[in-house]
Amino acid sequence: MKLSKAHLKKDIDEQLRCVYSFFAEESIQISELVDLVTEKAKLESFEEKQTYIVSKDTDWSFLNSENENFDLFGSKKIIEIKLIGTGPGNKGSKAIKDYCLEPDEDKLVIISAERLDKKQQDSAWSKALLKHGIQVVEPAIDKDSMPGWIETKSKELNLEISKEAIRLLADRTEGNLLAASQELTKLSLLFPEQDISLEHMKKSISNSSKFGIFDLSNSFLEGNKKRTVRIIETLRAEGTQPPLVLWALSKEVSNLYTVMEEGSTKSIWGPRYYLDLLAKRSKKLSPFQVKNSLKEIAEIDAAIKGLSDKSPWQSIRELALNF
């Protein structure tokens, strides 16, 4: 069954399902959906969570309960599966379809994918998830819808923000949902129980780092490794959180992948100089480099969430240096 994010909240309150699938353009959109489900699941005694970052070549035996050791205490598990690239591949597609026919009541399976194309969303494995579980497809946030997204997010934080202030934040963050979200969180701390005016917004934004996320993005795209690492270290020293830095790098790698696949920048949102920079850099990279970087980004994301022993900051630096 396909639901919107708003209806998902209501459905979770009524009943926790065995299978969920979330497709969106941005990682923050997926994270918010996953958090809604996992928070409820913890109240339903799902105490263990396992995360799998998969590609077309992944061994999907983890989804087969027959391959698990017998659990004496029968603990409930959350299985989060993150797809990389275009889909799960033939083995993954079969594993997903087979599992949906006989889901394990002691497992809560969440399958998510960023920027999954329409063909994959309409494929047999996706339809199986839709038929046997709950599916949410979050729309892409473009220049026109960004103010509405900010307004909705601000209401979740109990913020009242003027239309002019919302437009300013939308212009400054240029589609970076994570940056906009963190700015709203900062506003809620700076101006508690106040209506946020245009002046409040200007003051909050002006207190930002001397190096911004967009300085990092541009330097990364230009291939200026020395400056990129210097910006990363500055942002780290000033308290910027790893998810925001990773978001910036992930966005550029994903956009480069899109440009290489489509042969143009037509589907990318951004100013002319940025699109030209994307087109120029895409000609200097191989598809293997870009796909490998997407895998690295997924692994760093897992490290940030405490799901691996890797150092997030060290891994982010290595990603910048190796790209």
C-alpha positions as CSV (number, residue, x, y, z in Angstrom):
1,M,0.0,0.0,0.0
2,K,1.4,3.4,-1.0
3,L,1.1,6.2,1.6
4,S,2.3,9.8,2.0
5,K,4.5,10.7,4.9
6,A,1.6,12.2,6.8
7,H,-0.5,9.1,6.4
8,L,2.5,6.9,7.4
9,K,2.5,8.6,10.8
10,K,-1.2,7.7,11.3
11,D,-0.7,4.1,10.0
12,I,2.2,3.5,12.3
13,D,0.1,4.6,15.3
14,E,-2.6,2.1,14.4
15,Q,-0.4,-0.9,13.3
16,L,3.3,-1.7,12.8
17,R,3.8,-3.6,9.5
18,C,6.5,-6.2,8.6
19,V,7.8,-4.5,5.5
20,Y,8.4,-0.9,4.6
21,S,10.0,0.6,1.5
22,F,11.0,4.2,1.2
23,F,12.2,6.0,-2.0
24,A,13.3,9.6,-2.1
25,E,15.7,12.0,-3.7
26,E,17.6,13.0,-0.5
27,S,19.0,11.0,2.4
28,I,17.3,13.3,5.0
29,Q,13.9,12.5,3.5
30,I,14.6,8.8,3.9
31,S,16.1,9.2,7.4
32,E,13.0,10.9,8.6
33,L,10.8,8.1,7.4
34,V,13.1,5.4,8.8
35,D,13.2,7.2,12.2
36,L,9.4,7.3,12.4
37,V,9.2,3.5,11.9
38,T,12.2,2.6,14.2
39,E,11.0,4.8,17.1
40,K,7.6,3.0,17.0
41,A,9.3,-0.4,16.6
42,K,11.4,0.1,19.7
43,L,8.2,0.5,21.7
44,E,7.1,-2.8,20.2
45,S,10.2,-4.6,21.6
46,F,12.3,-4.5,18.5
47,E,15.6,-4.2,20.4
48,E,18.2,-5.1,17.7
49,K,18.9,-3.3,14.5
50,Q,21.0,-4.6,11.6
51,T,21.9,-2.4,8.6
52,Y,22.9,-3.8,5.2
53,I,24.3,-1.6,2.4
54,V,23.8,-3.5,-0.8
55,S,24.4,-3.3,-4.5
56,K,23.7,-5.6,-7.4
57,D,26.4,-8.1,-6.4
58,T,25.4,-8.4,-2.7
59,D,24.8,-11.8,-1.1
60,W,21.2,-11.6,0.1
61,S,21.2,-14.7,2.3
62,F,20.8,-12.5,5.3
63,L,17.2,-12.1,4.4
64,N,16.6,-15.8,4.6
65,S,15.7,-16.8,8.2
66,E,16.9,-20.4,7.5
67,N,20.5,-19.1,7.4
68,E,20.3,-17.5,10.8
69,N,21.4,-19.1,14.0
70,F,18.5,-20.2,16.2
71,D,17.8,-17.4,18.7
72,L,16.8,-18.9,22.1
73,F,15.1,-15.8,23.2
74,G,13.4,-15.0,19.9
75,S,14.4,-11.3,19.9
76,K,12.8,-9.1,17.4
77,K,15.0,-7.4,14.8
78,I,14.9,-4.3,12.5
79,I,16.6,-5.1,9.2
80,E,17.4,-1.9,7.3
81,I,18.5,-2.4,3.7
82,K,20.0,0.5,1.8
83,L,20.1,0.1,-2.0
84,I,23.0,1.6,-4.0
85,G,22.8,2.5,-7.6
86,T,19.9,1.5,-9.8
87,G,18.4,-1.4,-7.8
88,P,19.0,-4.7,-6.0
89,G,20.0,-6.7,-9.1
90,N,18.5,-10.1,-10.1
91,K,19.5,-11.9,-6.9
92,G,18.2,-9.1,-4.7
93,S,15.0,-8.8,-6.7
94,K,14.3,-12.5,-6.2
95,A,15.2,-12.4,-2.5
96,I,12.8,-9.4,-1.9
97,K,9.9,-11.0,-3.8
98,D,10.4,-14.4,-2.0
99,Y,10.6,-12.7,1.4
100,C,7.4,-10.6,0.8
101,L,5.5,-13.9,0.3
102,E,6.4,-15.1,3.8
103,P,7.6,-12.3,6.0
104,D,9.0,-13.1,9.4
105,E,6.8,-11.5,12.2
106,D,9.9,-11.1,14.4
107,K,11.6,-9.0,11.7
108,L,10.8,-5.5,10.6
109,V,12.3,-5.0,7.2
110,I,12.9,-1.5,5.8
111,I,14.2,-1.1,2.3
112,S,15.3,2.3,1.1
113,A,16.8,3.9,-2.0
114,E,17.8,7.4,-3.0
115,R,17.2,8.7,-6.5
116,L,15.7,5.5,-7.7
117,D,14.6,5.9,-11.3
118,K,11.0,5.4,-12.4
119,K,11.8,2.1,-14.2
120,Q,13.1,0.6,-10.9
121,Q,10.2,2.0,-8.9
122,D,7.8,0.1,-11.3
123,S,9.8,-3.1,-11.3
124,A,8.6,-6.5,-10.0
125,W,10.5,-6.3,-6.7
126,S,9.2,-2.8,-5.9
127,K,5.6,-3.9,-6.7
128,A,6.0,-6.9,-4.3
129,L,7.0,-4.4,-1.6
130,L,4.0,-2.3,-2.4
131,K,1.6,-5.2,-2.4
132,H,2.9,-6.8,0.9
133,G,3.9,-3.7,2.9
134,I,3.9,0.0,3.1
135,Q,5.6,2.1,0.5
136,V,6.3,5.9,0.7
137,V,7.8,7.8,-2.3
138,E,8.8,11.3,-1.3
139,P,8.7,13.8,-4.2
140,A,11.9,15.6,-5.2
141,I,12.3,19.1,-3.7
142,D,13.0,21.7,-6.5
143,K,13.3,25.5,-6.4
144,D,9.6,26.0,-6.4
145,S,8.8,23.4,-3.7
146,M,11.7,24.3,-1.4
147,P,9.8,27.1,0.5
148,G,6.9,24.7,1.2
149,W,9.3,22.1,2.5
150,I,10.9,24.6,4.8
151,E,7.5,25.8,6.1
152,T,6.4,22.2,6.9
153,K,9.7,21.4,8.6
154,S,9.5,24.6,10.7
155,K,6.0,23.6,11.9
156,E,7.5,20.3,13.1
157,L,9.9,22.3,15.2
158,N,7.1,24.6,16.4
159,L,8.6,27.6,14.6
160,E,6.5,30.4,13.0
161,I,8.6,31.9,10.2
162,S,7.6,34.8,7.9
163,K,7.3,34.2,4.2
164,E,10.2,36.5,3.5
165,A,12.5,34.7,5.9
166,I,11.5,31.3,4.4
167,R,12.3,32.6,0.9
168,L,15.7,33.8,2.1
169,L,16.6,30.5,3.6
170,A,15.4,28.7,0.5
171,D,17.7,30.9,-1.7
172,R,20.7,30.5,0.6
173,T,20.5,26.7,0.9
174,E,19.8,26.1,-2.8
175,G,18.1,22.7,-2.4
176,N,20.3,21.4,0.5
177,L,17.6,20.0,2.7
178,L,20.0,19.0,5.5
179,A,21.5,22.5,5.6
180,A,18.1,24.0,5.7
181,S,17.0,21.6,8.5
182,Q,20.0,22.4,10.6
183,E,19.5,26.1,10.1
184,L,15.9,25.7,11.4
185,T,17.1,23.7,14.4
186,K,19.6,26.5,15.1
187,L,16.8,29.1,14.9
188,S,14.7,27.1,17.4
189,L,17.5,27.4,19.9
190,L,18.4,31.1,19.1
191,F,14.9,32.4,19.2
192,P,12.7,30.1,21.3
193,E,9.0,30.9,21.3
194,Q,9.4,33.8,18.9
195,D,8.1,34.5,15.5
196,I,11.1,34.4,13.1
197,S,11.3,37.5,11.0
198,L,13.5,38.3,8.0
199,E,15.9,40.1,10.3
200,H,16.1,37.0,12.6
201,M,16.9,34.8,9.6
202,K,19.6,37.2,8.3
203,K,21.2,37.3,11.7
204,S,21.2,33.5,12.0
205,I,22.7,33.0,8.5
206,S,25.3,35.7,8.9
207,N,26.7,33.8,12.0
208,S,27.6,30.8,9.8
209,S,31.1,29.5,9.2
210,K,33.7,31.5,7.1
211,F,33.7,28.4,4.9
212,G,30.2,27.2,3.9
213,I,29.0,23.9,2.6
214,F,28.8,25.3,-0.9
215,D,32.5,26.3,-0.7
216,L,33.1,22.7,0.0
217,S,30.9,21.5,-2.9
218,N,32.6,23.8,-5.4
219,S,36.1,22.9,-4.2
220,F,35.3,19.2,-4.4
221,L,33.9,19.5,-7.9
222,E,36.9,21.5,-9.1
223,G,39.1,18.7,-7.9
224,N,41.1,21.0,-5.6
225,K,41.9,18.4,-3.0
226,K,44.1,20.5,-0.8
227,R,41.5,23.2,-0.4
228,T,38.7,20.6,0.0
229,V,40.5,19.0,2.9
230,R,41.2,22.4,4.5
231,I,37.5,23.3,4.3
232,I,36.6,19.9,5.8
233,E,39.0,20.5,8.7
234,T,37.7,24.0,9.3
235,L,34.1,22.9,9.3
236,R,34.9,20.1,11.7
237,A,36.8,22.5,14.1
238,E,33.8,24.8,14.1
239,G,31.4,22.0,15.1
240,T,29.8,21.2,11.8
241,Q,28.3,17.7,12.1
242,P,29.6,14.9,9.7
243,P,26.1,14.2,8.2
244,L,26.0,17.7,6.7
245,V,29.5,17.4,5.2
246,L,28.8,14.0,3.8
247,W,25.5,15.3,2.4
248,A,27.4,17.9,0.4
249,L,29.9,15.4,-1.1
250,S,27.2,12.9,-1.7
251,K,25.1,15.4,-3.6
252,E,28.0,16.2,-5.9
253,V,28.8,12.6,-6.6
254,S,25.2,11.7,-7.2
255,N,24.8,14.7,-9.6
256,L,28.0,13.7,-11.5
257,Y,26.6,10.1,-11.8
258,T,23.4,11.6,-13.3
259,V,25.3,13.8,-15.7
260,M,27.4,10.8,-16.9
261,E,24.3,8.6,-17.3
262,E,22.2,11.2,-19.1
263,G,25.0,12.9,-21.0
264,S,23.8,16.4,-19.9
265,T,22.9,18.5,-16.9
266,K,19.3,19.1,-17.9
267,S,17.8,17.3,-14.9
268,I,20.1,19.0,-12.4
269,W,18.9,22.1,-10.5
270,G,21.5,24.8,-10.0
271,P,23.0,28.1,-11.4
272,R,24.8,28.0,-14.7
273,Y,28.4,28.1,-13.3
274,Y,27.5,25.0,-11.2
275,L,26.1,23.1,-14.1
276,D,29.2,23.9,-16.2
277,L,31.4,22.7,-13.4
278,L,29.5,19.4,-13.2
279,A,29.8,18.9,-17.0
280,K,33.5,19.7,-17.0
281,R,34.3,17.3,-14.0
282,S,32.2,14.5,-15.4
283,K,34.4,14.3,-18.4
284,K,37.5,13.7,-16.2
285,L,36.0,10.8,-14.2
286,S,35.2,7.2,-15.0
287,P,31.9,5.5,-14.2
288,F,33.8,3.1,-11.9
289,Q,35.2,6.0,-9.9
290,V,31.8,7.5,-9.3
291,K,30.1,4.2,-8.5
292,N,32.9,3.3,-6.0
293,S,32.5,6.7,-4.4
294,L,28.8,6.1,-3.9
295,K,29.6,2.9,-2.1
296,E,32.1,4.7,0.1
297,I,29.5,7.3,0.9
298,A,27.0,4.6,2.0
299,E,29.7,3.1,4.2
300,I,30.6,6.5,5.8
301,D,26.9,7.0,6.5
302,A,26.8,3.7,8.3
303,A,29.9,4.8,10.3
304,I,28.2,8.1,11.3
305,K,25.3,6.1,12.7
306,G,27.6,3.9,14.7
307,L,27.1,0.8,12.5
308,S,30.8,0.3,11.7
309,D,34.2,0.9,13.4
310,K,35.4,3.4,10.7
311,S,36.1,7.0,11.7
312,P,33.6,9.2,9.9
313,W,35.9,12.2,9.6
314,Q,38.9,10.2,8.5
315,S,36.7,8.4,5.9
316,I,35.3,11.8,4.7
317,R,38.9,13.1,4.2
318,E,39.9,9.9,2.3
319,L,36.8,10.2,0.1
320,A,37.8,13.8,-0.8
321,L,41.4,12.9,-1.4
322,N,40.7,9.8,-3.5
323,F,38.0,11.3,-5.7
